[in-house]
Amino acid sequence: MNPHSYSRIFIHSGEEEADELLIPHGEALVGTETFAASLEWPENSLALLVEETDGAPFAMSLCWDFEGWSKEVYVFLPAGAYAGNRFPSLPLPYSPRLPEELVRGTQTSPLITDVPRLSCEPGPTRLQLCSGDLACPAFGWFDARSGKAWLALAKQPEGASDWLWEIEESESRDSATFRVSAPALRDSPVYLMPMMRRPSPDVLPPSAVGETRRPDLECIAWDCPDLPAFFDEVFTRRAAFTLGQPKPAVLPFSESFAIIEEHYNRDSWREDLGIYATDCAEGSAYPFQPAGAAG
């Protein structure tokens, strides 16, 4: 499956209105009456510079359309989706446990909770995850029918805004679109442990003249005999792509510990009980002491 690739500029001109511009490879000046940007798009990178704007919020996407698709194609997002999470799902509250009739029955196929996923049921389906949700910003697929594989890999963007990694399949499952968007703008509902129930909190920031967006991507396609070979290539590419990158600026452990210690001493210490409590409200009937509960 050779992708048809293009850029997508999504410009909000009002609370309920938006303009969507689809741009092929090359250089272009794109926009509307209130927004204009110059676009440079060589092979696997994209650079956008805002030339004129009244502050209209916008999102920029790189898109790849694949024909000859099938629900049997193995879709992968690191730590986010394996086989597209395309399994039967149960919307269970915390802590999710199998219903007794399934425990006692003969259920042997995978069964998952209500996480972001491609649906195994008929109809159009879409999977959306932010770059910060993933072990590394990437998505790809392996097609056992053709022995082909494809991968797009990026560096985590700096700053507060995540990118959106999105896969959308047609109702007939014979085509799919992979899309990377900056910044993330998810549709509702989004995942809030342990199910898809939260209204999307994402909003597009206003644009400014001189603003640039430049996704740093590597995109490859290769012949691939099987799924283990696919993962071998993915992790080899990931190591090569991120090798030598500067480490993020983080607080030293000693400073981090001091902040956490101060927080618990201030907010969680119950002098009357002599413990650090999970609920410090006066008269609380459940002043449990924090402890490891997983396992």
C-alpha positions in Angstrom: 0.0 0.0 0.0 1.6 3.2 -1.2 0.3 6.2 0.7 -1.2 9.3 -0.8 0.2 12.1 1.4 -0.9 15.7 1.8 -1.0 18.5 4.4 -4.2 19.6 6.1 -4.7 23.1 7.6 -7.7 23.4 9.9 -8.5 27.1 10.6 -11.2 28.1 13.1 -12.9 31.3 12.0 -15.5 31.2 14.7 -16.8 29.1 17.5 -18.9 26.9 15.2 -17.1 27.5 11.9 -13.9 26.2 10.5 -12.1 26.1 7.1 -10.2 23.0 6.0 -7.5 23.3 3.4 -5.8 20.3 1.8 -2.4 21.0 0.3 -0.2 18.7 -1.8 3.6 18.5 -1.6 5.6 21.6 -2.5 5.6 25.2 -1.5 2.4 27.3 -1.1 0.8 30.3 0.4 -2.4 29.1 2.0 -5.1 30.8 4.0 -8.5 32.5 4.2 -9.7 36.0 4.6 -8.3 36.1 8.2 -5.3 33.8 8.0 -2.3 33.3 5.7 0.7 31.1 6.0 3.6 30.0 3.8 4.1 26.3 3.6 7.2 24.3 2.7 6.9 20.6 2.4 9.8 18.5 1.2 9.7 14.7 1.4 9.0 13.9 5.1 9.0 17.2 6.9 6.7 20.2 6.9 7.3 23.8 7.9 4.6 26.4 8.3 5.1 30.1 8.9 2.2 32.4 9.8 2.3 35.5 7.6 -1.0 37.2 8.4 -3.6 36.5 11.1 -6.3 38.0 13.2 -5.5 35.5 15.9 -7.6 32.7 14.3 -6.8 29.4 16.0 -5.5 26.7 13.7 -4.2 23.1 13.6 -1.8 21.7 11.0 -1.7 18.1 10.0 0.3 15.7 7.9 -1.9 13.0 6.4 -1.3 9.7 4.7 -4.2 7.9 2.9 -3.9 4.1 2.4 -6.0 2.2 -0.1 -6.3 -1.6 -0.2 -6.7 -1.5 3.6 -8.2 -4.3 5.8 -9.1 -4.7 9.4 -6.5 -7.5 9.5 -3.7 -4.9 9.1 -1.7 -4.7 12.4 -1.8 -1.1 13.7 0.7 0.0 16.3 1.2 3.0 18.5 4.0 2.5 21.2 2.3 1.8 24.6 -1.0 3.0 23.1 -2.3 0.4 20.7 -1.4 -3.1 19.6 -3.4 -4.6 16.7 -5.2 -1.2 16.9 -6.7 -2.4 20.2 -9.3 -3.9 17.9 -10.9 -6.3 20.5 -14.3 -6.7 22.2 -14.6 -4.1 24.9 -16.5 -3.7 28.2 -17.1 -0.2 29.7 -16.3 -1.2 33.3 -15.9 1.3 36.2 -12.8 1.2 38.5 -11.6 -1.3 39.5 -12.5 -3.2 36.3 -13.2 -6.9 36.9 -14.7 -9.4 34.5 -18.4 -10.1 35.1 -18.9 -13.5 36.9 -20.6 -15.0 33.9 -17.5 -14.5 31.8 -15.2 -15.7 34.5 -17.2 -18.9 34.8 -17.7 -19.2 31.0 -15.4 -20.1 28.1 -14.2 -16.6 27.1 -10.8 -17.2 25.6 -10.4 -14.3 23.1 -8.9 -11.0 24.3 -11.3 -8.7 26.1 -10.4 -5.1 27.0 -11.8 -2.2 28.9 -13.1 1.0 27.3 -9.8 2.4 26.0 -9.0 4.3 22.8 -9.3 1.8 20.0 -10.3 0.9 16.5 -13.7 -0.8 16.6 -14.1 -4.4 15.7 -17.7 -3.7 15.0 -19.1 -2.5 11.5 -19.0 1.2 10.7 -16.4 4.0 10.5 -13.9 4.1 13.4 -11.2 6.4 14.6 -8.4 6.1 17.2 -6.9 9.3 18.7 -4.0 9.5 21.1 -1.8 12.4 22.1 2.0 12.2 21.7 2.4 12.3 25.5 0.2 9.2 25.8 2.8 7.2 23.8 6.1 5.7 24.8 7.4 7.7 21.8 5.5 9.7 19.2 5.0 7.1 16.4 2.5 5.0 14.6 2.8 2.3 11.9 1.3 -0.8 10.5 2.3 -4.3 9.3 0.3 -6.1 6.6 0.8 -9.8 6.6 -1.0 -10.2 3.3 1.5 -8.2 1.3 4.6 -8.5 3.6 4.8 -4.7 3.8 5.2 -2.3 6.7 5.1 1.4 7.3 6.2 3.7 10.1 6.1 7.4 11.0 8.3 8.4 13.9 8.8 11.9 15.5 10.5 13.6 18.4 8.3 14.7 21.2 7.5 18.4 20.7 8.8 21.0 23.2 6.5 23.1 25.2 3.0 22.5 26.6 1.2 21.4 23.5 0.9 17.7 22.5 0.5 16.5 19.0 -2.4 14.3 18.0 -1.7 10.9 16.4 -4.9 9.7 14.7 -6.0 6.7 12.6 -9.3 6.7 10.8 -10.8 3.8 8.9 -13.6 3.9 6.3 -16.9 2.2 7.0 -15.9 -0.6 4.6 -12.5 -0.9 6.1 -10.9 -0.8 2.7 -9.1 2.5 3.3 -7.4 4.3 6.2 -6.0 7.7 7.0 -3.1 8.2 9.4 -2.8 11.8 10.6 -0.3 13.8 12.8 -1.7 17.1 13.9 -0.2 20.0 15.8 -1.5 20.9 18.3 -3.8 18.1 19.5 -7.6 18.6 19.1 -9.4 15.4 20.2 -13.1 14.8 19.7 -15.2 13.9 22.6 -15.3 11.6 24.5 -11.7 11.2 25.5 -10.2 8.6 27.9 -10.4 9.2 31.6 -9.5 6.0 33.6 -11.0 3.6 33.2 -13.3 4.5 30.2 -14.0 6.9 27.3 -16.3 9.3 29.1 -14.6 12.7 29.5 -15.5 15.7 27.2 -12.4 16.7 25.3 -10.6 19.5 27.1 -8.5 20.4 24.0 -8.7 23.9 22.6 -6.7 25.5 19.8 -4.5 28.5 20.9 -4.7 31.7 19.0 -2.2 32.2 16.1 0.4 34.9 15.9 2.3 36.4 13.0 5.7 34.8 12.8 4.6 31.6 14.5 6.2 28.5 13.1 5.2 24.8 13.3 7.7 22.3 12.1 7.0 18.6 12.9 10.3 16.6 12.9 9.4 13.3 11.3 10.9 10.2 9.8 8.7 8.1 7.6 9.7 4.8 6.1 8.1 1.8 4.2 9.8 -1.6 3.9 9.4 -5.2 3.0 8.6 -7.1 6.2 8.3 -10.9 6.6 6.5 -11.1 9.9 5.5 -9.2 13.1 8.7 -9.9 15.1 10.7 -8.4 12.2 8.3 -5.4 12.2 9.1 -4.7 15.9 12.8 -5.3 15.4 12.8 -2.5 12.7 10.6 -0.2 14.8 12.9 -0.3 17.8 16.1 -0.1 15.7 14.7 3.0 14.0 13.6 4.5 17.3 17.0 4.1 18.8 18.7 5.6 15.8 16.2 8.5 15.5 16.5 9.6 19.2 20.2 8.8 19.7 22.2 11.8 20.8 19.2 14.0 21.6 19.7 16.3 24.6 18.1 15.1 27.8 15.1 17.1 29.0 15.6 19.6 31.7 14.2 18.1 34.9 14.5 18.8 38.6 17.2 16.8 40.4 15.7 14.0 42.5 16.7 15.8 45.8 14.7 18.9 44.8 11.7 16.9 43.6 11.7 14.9 46.9 11.7 18.1 48.9 8.7 19.4 47.1 6.7 16.2 47.6 7.8 16.0 51.3 6.6 19.6 51.9 3.3 18.8 50.2 2.6 15.7 52.4 3.7 17.4 55.6 1.4 20.3 54.8 -1.7 18.6 53.3 -1.7 15.0 54.5 -0.4 14.8 58.1 -3.1 13.9 60.7 -1.6 15.0 64.0 -4.5 13.4 66.0 -3.9 10.0 64.3 -0.2 10.2 63.9 -0.4 9.2 60.2 -0.2 10.6 56.7 -3.9 10.2 55.5 -5.4 10.0 52.1 -8.4 12.1 53.3 -7.7 14.9 55.7 -11.2 16.4 55.8 -12.2 17.0 59.4 -14.5 14.2 60.6 -13.6 11.9 57.7 -14.7 8.3 58.3 -12.0 7.0 56.0 -8.6 8.5 57.0 -6.6 5.6 55.4 -2.8 5.8 55.5 -1.3 5.9 52.0 0.2 2.5 50.9 0.9 0.5 47.8 -2.4 -1.1 46.7 -1.6 -2.5 43.3 -0.6 -6.0 42.6 
